[in-house]
Amino acid sequence: MTNITLSIENQVYSEMKKYSEIKWSEFIRKAIKQRIEELTQIDQNKNTEGILTMLASEQTLKKDWDNEADERWNHV
């Protein structure tokens, strides 16, 4: 097994220490493995990649743009 070093903010580390029962290394290993599986599926289905990217971008933009501060632009 290969070892890697991960840098995190001090505040995040302090929060992690509150939950010492969690095996953070195992958590990160599983998260990385899951992300690789997702990326592999996208690579295997290249013709759907554009659709997935478009949907993800639309959701991100909607979240970023749908807020009360920007509502004033709807009446310009």
N, C-alpha and C positions, 0 to 999 in steps of 0.2 A: 504494500500500500504506500502511496506517495503522500508526503506531508506538504501542506501549503500554509502560508502565513496570511492572516487576514487582519487588516487594520479597521478599527471601528472608533467612533467618537467616544470620548470618556463618558458622556451622559448615557449613551446606549449601553456601555459596559456596566455602569452602575445599575441600570435597570435590569440587565441580565442577571447580576449577582443576587437580586431580590428573588429570583426564581432558580435557585441553585439545584433544585430537584430535576430540572430539565438538562438533558445531555445536549448541550448546544452544538457540539461537533457532529453528533448524529443528526440533529435537526438540519444543519447546513448541508450535510452529505445528501440527505433525502431531497432537500430543496433543489440542489444542483442537479441531481439525477432526474428529478421531475422536469426541470427546465430543459435538460438535454433531450428527454423523450419528446417533449412538445416541439422542440426545434427539429428533431429528426422527422416527426410526422409532417411538419410543414415542408421540409426538404423533399419528402417522398411524394407530396401532393403539390407540386409547383404551380399547377394551374389554379389551385384554390388560394395560394399565398396572397395574391393581389386582393382577393375578396376579404380575407382575414385581416390584412393590413388596413384596408379601407374601413372595415367595421371598427377595428381597434382605434383608428385615428378619429373616426366620427364620434365614438364614445368619449375619447379623451377631450376632443374639442368641445363637445357638448357640455361636459363637466366644467371645463375651464371657462366657457363663455356664458353659461346659464347662471347668472348671479344678479342680484338686485342692482349692483353698481352699474351694470351694463344695460339695464332695462331702459334707461333714459334714451339710448340710441334707437330704440324701437319707434320713437315718436318724432324723429328728426326728418 
